[in-house]
Amino acid sequence: MTARRRRTHVPQTSVNQLRLACSAIIGAAVVGLCGVGFAQDTQPPSDDAKPQIDPTAAMIGSWEFSNADHDKVCRFSFRTDAVTGGRKLDIDKNCPSVFPATKDLVAWAVDNYGALRLLDGHGNAVIELTEAEAGIYDGFEPGEGRFVLQSAASAPIRSAEDMVGDWAIARGTGKPICTLTLANNPAAGTDGLVLKIKPGCDPLVTRFNPAAWRMNQGDLVLLSARGQTWRFEENDANTWQRLPESADPVMLVRQ
């Protein structure tokens, strides 16, 4: 006699539970795979993938070089032209007389540590400065003290209040050829402030005939009654030089 196989009855409830369990397992696996893919797609770029910023690019342009007290000032212009050891540096003509250490400077470079090196014609570092904060570098030179280099945007701008008082106009390093007083009250009929000339001025000044003055973008401007102007740039707190520069400079010197 052949034995019959006995069929095992599985309740419908158990079948449904098994189906639900399988669906849950498959769903979890799919979500897990998708989650891994999403996490991979949304990972932030590594530092290597970020664009590298040229540290020298921020130096290009005009900067102000001064001592810690800011009573001695001259200006540098950082350029992109390649020269021995770095890039071209232009300095104001008055710089060597104000800061002797600058007399041989012709170039600049930024080293691997971010320090700014001011170079002579042979590529040797004469002055080294470190970044104190964005747009400001400082350093120290024995015999000359602390140096501060500020971008044009960071450098303090003289106000009219800073300039009020007696000033002399001189040619080069010679004796004064005229003395005048800068006041801080509006001059009638002009957009400037009151200026008074003292007797005995040189014809160079009387022909120009300054009648008022004002500050404009950090420069001091003398205004004539005919609408002409003389513009002066700060060399230091007490000496300003007429622009454009010439072989026979006209200076404005505080008295």
Backbone hydrogen bonds in HBPLUS format (Angstrom, degrees):
<---DONOR---> <-ACCEPTOR-->    atom                        ^
c    i                          cat <-CA-CA->   ^        H-A-AA   ^      H-
h    n   atom  resd res      DA  || num        DHA   H-A  angle D-A-AA Bond
n    s   type  num  typ     dist DA aas  dist angle  dist       angle   num
A0014-SER N   A0011-PRO O   3.10 MM   3  5.51 123.3  2.44 106.0 118.5     1
A0015-VAL N   A0011-PRO O   3.26 MM   4  6.70 155.1  2.32 149.4 156.5     2
A0016-ASN N   A0012-GLN O   3.03 MM   4  6.32 161.9  2.07 152.5 156.6     3
A0017-GLN N   A0013-THR O   3.05 MM   4  6.31 155.1  2.11 145.2 152.2     4
A0018-LEU N   A0014-SER O   2.93 MM   4  6.15 154.2  1.99 147.4 154.2     5
A0019-ARG N   A0015-VAL O   2.95 MM   4  6.25 157.4  2.00 151.0 157.0     6
A0020-LEU N   A0016-ASN O   2.97 MM   4  6.24 159.7  2.01 148.3 153.8     7
A0021-ALA N   A0017-GLN O   2.89 MM   4  6.14 154.1  1.96 146.1 153.5     8
A0022-CYS N   A0018-LEU O   2.93 MM   4  6.20 161.8  1.96 151.1 155.4     9
A0023-SER N   A0019-ARG O   2.94 MM   4  6.19 161.9  1.98 150.5 155.7    10
A0024-ALA N   A0020-LEU O   2.92 MM   4  6.14 155.0  1.98 146.1 153.0    11
A0025-ILE N   A0021-ALA O   2.97 MM   4  6.27 155.3  2.03 149.3 155.6    12
A0026-ILE N   A0022-CYS O   2.94 MM   4  6.21 168.4  1.95 157.1 159.5    13
A0027-GLY N   A0023-SER O   2.83 MM   4  5.97 161.6  1.86 148.8 154.8    14
A0028-ALA N   A0024-ALA O   2.89 MM   4  6.05 158.9  1.94 146.4 151.9    15
A0029-ALA N   A0025-ILE O   3.01 MM   4  6.27 153.2  2.08 145.8 153.1    16
A0030-VAL N   A0026-ILE O   2.99 MM   4  6.30 156.0  2.05 151.2 157.3    17
A0031-VAL N   A0027-GLY O   2.92 MM   4  6.16 167.6  1.94 155.6 158.8    18
A0032-GLY N   A0028-ALA O   2.88 MM   4  6.00 154.7  1.94 143.9 151.4    19
A0033-LEU N   A0029-ALA O   3.02 MM   4  6.26 157.9  2.07 145.7 150.8    20
A0034-CYS N   A0030-VAL O   2.91 MM   4  6.18 163.1  1.93 153.5 158.4    21
A0035-GLY N   A0031-VAL O   2.72 MM   4  5.88 153.8  1.79 148.1 156.3    22
A0036-VAL N   A0032-GLY O   3.03 MM   4  6.26 155.0  2.10 147.8 153.0    23
A0037-GLY N   A0033-LEU O   3.11 MM   4  6.38 161.4  2.14 147.4 152.2    24
A0038-PHE N   A0034-CYS O   2.81 MM   4  6.07 155.9  1.87 151.3 158.3    25
A0039-ALA N   A0035-GLY O   2.89 MM   4  6.05 162.1  1.92 148.6 153.6    26
A0040-GLN N   A0036-VAL O   2.95 MM   4  6.16 152.6  2.03 145.0 152.7    27
A0041-ASP N   A0037-GLY O   2.95 MM   4  6.17 148.8  2.04 142.3 151.0    28
A0042-THR N   A0038-PHE O   2.93 MM   4  6.15 140.3  2.09 147.7 158.2    29
A0049-ALA N   A0046-SER O   2.88 MM   3  5.27 137.5  2.07 106.4 118.5    30
A0050-LYS N   A0047-ASP O   3.23 MM   3  5.25 143.7  2.37  97.2 107.3    31
A0057-ALA N   A0054-ASP O   3.08 MM   3  5.53 148.8  2.18 112.4 121.0    32
A0059-MET N   A0056-THR O   3.05 MM   3  5.42 152.7  2.12 109.9 118.4    33
A0060-ILE N   A0057-ALA O   3.40 MM   3  5.81 152.1  2.49 108.7 115.0    34
A0061-GLY N   A0078-PHE O   3.01 MM  17  5.20 164.0  2.04 135.5 139.5    35
A0078-PHE N   A0061-GLY O   2.86 MM  17  5.20 159.7  1.90 157.3 151.9    36
A0152-ALA N   A0062-SER O   3.19 MM  90  5.81 139.6  2.36 154.7 143.0    37
A0063-TRP N   A0076-PHE O   2.90 MM  13  5.18 163.2  1.93 149.9 151.1    38
A0076-PHE N   A0063-TRP O   2.93 MM  13  5.18 162.1  1.96 142.4 148.4    39
A0064-GLU N   A0150-GLN O   2.68 MM  86  5.17 166.4  1.70 160.4 163.4    40
A0150-GLN N   A0064-GLU O   2.86 MM  86  5.17 164.0  1.89 149.7 154.3    41
A0065-PHE N   A0074-CYS O   2.80 MM   9  5.32 167.8  1.82 159.0 161.5    42
A0074-CYS N   A0065-PHE O   2.85 MM   9  5.32 153.1  1.92 156.7 164.5    43
A0066-SER N   A0148-VAL O   2.90 MM  82  5.29 158.9  1.94 152.6 159.5    44
A0148-VAL N   A0066-SER O   2.88 MM  82  5.29 154.8  1.94 150.8 151.1    45
A0067-ASN N   A0072-LYS O   3.24 MM   5  5.77 138.6  2.42 146.2 151.9    46
A0070-HIS N   A0067-ASN O   3.07 MM   3  5.20 150.3  2.16 104.4 113.6    47
A0073-VAL N   A0235-ASN O   3.10 MM 162  5.38 126.4  2.40 130.3 140.2    48
A0092-ASP N   A0075-ARG O   3.02 MM  17  5.59 147.5  2.13 164.0 169.8    49
A0077-SER N   A0090-ASP O   2.74 MM  13  5.00 150.6  1.83 154.6 156.8    50
A0090-ASP N   A0077-SER O   2.97 MM  13  5.00 174.9  1.98 149.3 150.8    51
A0079-ARG N   A0088-LYS O   3.00 MM   9  5.30 160.8  2.04 170.2 165.5    52
A0088-LYS N   A0081-ASP O   2.76 MM   7  5.33 146.2  1.87 149.1 160.4    53
A0083-VAL N   A0086-GLY O   2.95 MM   3  5.50 172.1  1.95 134.3 136.5    54
A0086-GLY N   A0083-VAL O   3.12 MM   3  5.50 155.0  2.18 121.4 129.1    55
A0087-ARG N   A0108-TRP O   2.88 MM  21  5.38 160.8  1.92 151.4 157.5    56
A0108-TRP N   A0087-ARG O   2.81 MM  21  5.38 139.6  1.98 143.4 155.7    57
A0089-LEU N   A0106-VAL O   2.95 MM  17  5.02 158.4  1.99 122.4 118.4    58
A0095-CYS N   A0092-ASP O   3.11 MM   3  5.48 158.2  2.16 110.8 117.5    59
A0098-VAL N   A0094-ASN O   3.15 MM   4  6.38 145.6  2.27 152.5 162.8    60
A0098-VAL N   A0095-CYS O   3.04 MM   3  5.16 125.1  2.36 101.3 115.9    61
A0099-PHE N   A0095-CYS O   2.63 MM   4  5.64 173.0  1.64 171.7 174.1    62
A0102-THR N   A0099-PHE O   2.93 MM   3  5.79 168.7  1.94 130.7 134.5    63
A0103-LYS N   A0100-PRO O   3.23 MM   3  5.69 173.8  2.23 120.1 121.8    64
A0105-LEU N   A0102-THR O   3.12 MM   3  5.37 167.4  2.14 116.4 120.3    65
A0106-VAL N   A0119-LEU O   2.93 MM  13  6.17 162.9  1.96 161.4 164.1    66
A0107-ALA N   A0119-LEU O   3.31 MM  12  4.91 156.1  2.37 134.1 131.3    67
A0119-LEU N   A0107-ALA O   2.82 MM  12  4.91 163.1  1.85 128.7 133.5    68
A0109-ALA N   A0117-ARG O   2.94 MM   8  5.26 140.7  2.09 146.5 156.3    69
A0117-ARG N   A0109-ALA O   2.78 MM   8  5.26 177.8  1.78 169.6 169.6    70
A0111-ASP N   A0115-ALA O   2.99 MM   4  5.54 156.9  2.04 155.9 159.9    71
A0114-GLY N   A0111-ASP O   3.02 MM   3  5.40 166.4  2.04 117.5 120.2    72
A0116-LEU N   A0129-LEU O   2.80 MM  13  5.06 155.7  1.86 157.8 161.3    73
A0129-LEU N   A0116-LEU O   2.81 MM  13  5.06 167.3  1.83 154.6 159.1    74
A0118-LEU N   A0127-ILE O   2.81 MM   9  5.15 177.2  1.82 167.7 168.1    75
A0126-VAL N   A0118-LEU O   2.75 MM   8  5.80 168.5  1.76 164.2 167.1    76
A0127-ILE N   A0118-LEU O   3.36 MM   9  5.15 161.9  2.40 135.1 140.2    77
A0120-ASP N   A0124-ASN O   2.91 MM   4  5.52 147.4  2.02 146.6 156.2    78
A0123-GLY N   A0120-ASP O   3.03 MM   3  5.44 165.5  2.06 118.6 121.7    79
A0130-THR N   A0138-ASP O   2.96 MM   8  5.64 163.7  1.99 156.6 152.6    80
A0138-ASP N   A0130-THR O   2.93 MM   8  5.64 156.4  1.99 154.3 157.8    81
A0132-ALA N   A0136-ILE O   2.88 MM   4  5.74 147.0  1.99 139.6 150.4    82
A0133-GLU N   A0136-ILE O   3.39 MM   3  5.36 166.1  2.41 141.0 142.5    83
A0136-ILE N   A0133-GLU O   2.94 MM   3  5.36 161.7  1.97 143.5 139.5    84
A0151-SER N   A0135-GLY O   3.00 MM  16  5.28 157.4  2.05 151.0 153.5    85
A0137-TYR N   A0149-LEU O   2.80 MM  12  4.99 163.6  1.82 150.1 155.8    86
A0149-LEU N   A0137-TYR O   2.79 MM  12  4.99 171.0  1.80 145.8 148.5    87
A0139-GLY N   A0147-PHE O   3.11 MM   8  5.19 150.2  2.20 135.3 138.3    88
A0147-PHE N   A0139-GLY O   2.78 MM   8  5.19 164.7  1.81 140.6 145.8    89
A0141-GLU N   A0145-GLY O   2.92 MM   4  5.32 165.6  1.94 143.4 147.3    90
A0144-GLU N   A0141-GLU O   2.93 MM   3  5.41 158.2  1.98 134.1 140.9    91
A0145-GLY N   A0141-GLU O   2.85 MM   4  5.32 131.5  2.09 166.4 161.2    92
A0154-SER N   A0151-SER O   2.91 MM   3  5.18 129.7  2.17 104.3 118.2    93
A0155-ALA N   A0151-SER O   2.93 MM   4  6.08 143.7  2.06 159.4 170.7    94
A0162-ASP N   A0159-SER O   3.07 MM   3  5.32 132.8  2.30 101.7 113.7    95
A0163-MET N   A0160-ALA O   2.98 MM   3  5.27 140.7  2.14 105.3 116.6    96
A0165-GLY N   A0182-LEU O   3.00 MM  17  5.30 155.9  2.06 138.2 145.3    97
A0182-LEU N   A0165-GLY O   2.86 MM  17  5.30 170.1  1.87 154.9 153.9    98
A0255-GLN N   A0166-ASP O   3.02 MM  89  5.48 171.7  2.02 139.9 137.3    99
A0167-TRP N   A0180-LEU O   2.83 MM  13  5.46 165.5  1.85 164.7 168.1   100
A0180-LEU N   A0167-TRP O   2.82 MM  13  5.46 167.0  1.83 163.2 167.5   101
A0168-ALA N   A0253-VAL O   2.75 MM  85  5.12 159.7  1.79 144.3 151.0   102
A0253-VAL N   A0168-ALA O   2.77 MM  85  5.12 167.0  1.79 153.8 157.6   103
A0169-ILE N   A0178-CYS O   2.77 MM   9  5.17 161.6  1.80 147.9 154.0   104
A0177-ILE N   A0169-ILE O   2.65 MM   8  5.75 168.2  1.67 165.6 168.3   105
A0170-ALA N   A0251-MET O   2.90 MM  81  5.11 160.4  1.94 140.5 146.5   106
A0251-MET N   A0170-ALA O   2.73 MM  81  5.11 170.0  1.74 156.9 160.1   107
A0174-GLY N   A0171-ARG O   3.04 MM   3  5.66 158.2  2.09 136.9 140.1   108
A0172-GLY N   A0249-PRO O   2.66 MM  77  5.00 154.4  1.72 146.6 153.8   109
A0202-ASP N   A0177-ILE O   2.83 MM  25  5.30 145.2  1.95 152.0 161.8   110
A0198-LYS N   A0179-THR O   2.96 MM  19  5.66 168.5  1.97 164.5 162.1   111
A0181-THR N   A0196-LYS O   2.79 MM  15  5.14 156.6  1.85 149.1 157.3   112
A0196-LYS N   A0181-THR O   3.00 MM  15  5.14 162.6  2.03 145.9 151.6   113
A0183-ALA N   A0194-VAL O   2.99 MM  11  5.25 170.1  2.00 159.3 157.7   114
A0194-VAL N   A0185-ASN O   2.88 MM   9  5.89 158.2  1.93 173.2 175.0   115
A0187-ALA N   A0192-GLY O   3.03 MM   5  5.76 170.8  2.04 131.6 131.5   116
A0190-THR N   A0187-ALA O   3.30 MM   3  5.81 153.8  2.37 138.4 135.2   117
A0193-LEU N   A0213-TRP O   2.66 MM  20  5.20 159.9  1.70 150.7 157.7   118
A0213-TRP N   A0193-LEU O   3.05 MM  20  5.20 142.1  2.20 130.4 140.8   119
A0205-VAL N   A0202-ASP O   2.91 MM   3  5.60 136.7  2.11 119.0 128.7   120
A0206-THR N   A0202-ASP O   3.09 MM   4  6.42 163.8  2.12 148.9 154.0   121
A0207-ARG N   A0203-PRO O   2.86 MM   4  5.72 158.0  1.91 147.1 150.7   122
A0209-ASN N   A0205-VAL O   2.75 MM   4  5.98 156.3  1.81 152.7 160.8   123
A0211-ALA N   A0223-LEU O   2.65 MM  12  5.86 169.2  1.66 159.5 160.8   124
A0212-ALA N   A0223-LEU O   3.18 MM  11  5.08 150.0  2.28 142.9 144.4   125
A0223-LEU N   A0212-ALA O   2.79 MM  11  5.08 175.4  1.79 143.4 142.3   126
A0214-ARG N   A0221-VAL O   2.98 MM   7  5.41 145.2  2.11 147.4 157.0   127
A0221-VAL N   A0214-ARG O   2.88 MM   7  5.41 171.6  1.88 175.3 174.9   128
A0216-ASN N   A0219-ASP O   2.81 MM   3  5.18 163.0  1.84 150.8 156.3   129
A0219-ASP N   A0216-ASN O   2.94 MM   3  5.18 163.7  1.97 118.3 120.5   130
A0220-LEU N   A0232-PHE O   2.98 MM  12  5.08 155.0  2.04 146.0 150.3   131
A0232-PHE N   A0220-LEU O   2.73 MM  12  5.08 157.6  1.78 155.5 162.9   132
A0222-LEU N   A0230-TRP O   2.78 MM   8  5.07 162.8  1.81 154.3 157.9   133
A0230-TRP N   A0222-LEU O   2.96 MM   8  5.07 151.6  2.04 139.8 147.2   134
A0224-SER N   A0228-GLN O   2.85 MM   4  5.14 166.3  1.87 149.9 150.9   135
A0227-GLY N   A0224-SER O   3.12 MM   3  5.31 165.6  2.14 110.2 112.9   136
A0243-LEU N   A0231-ARG O   2.76 MM  12  5.65 159.7  1.80 160.9 161.3   137
A0233-GLU N   A0241-GLN O   2.76 MM   8  5.26 162.3  1.79 147.8 146.9   138
A0241-GLN N   A0233-GLU O   2.76 MM   8  5.26 158.4  1.81 155.4 153.9   139
A0235-ASN N   A0239-THR O   2.82 MM   4  5.49 162.3  1.85 150.3 153.3   140
A0236-ASP N   A0239-THR O   3.11 MM   3  5.25 161.2  2.15 144.0 146.8   141
A0239-THR N   A0236-ASP O   3.21 MM   3  5.25 157.2  2.26 107.2 113.8   142
A0254-ARG N   A0238-ASN O   2.91 MM  16  5.02 165.0  1.93 142.3 146.9   143
A0240-TRP N   A0252-LEU O   2.86 MM  12  4.96 157.4  1.91 145.2 152.4   144
A0252-LEU N   A0240-TRP O   2.70 MM  12  4.96 159.9  1.74 152.8 156.3   145
A0242-ARG N   A0250-VAL O   2.83 MM   8  5.42 165.7  1.85 172.7 174.7   146
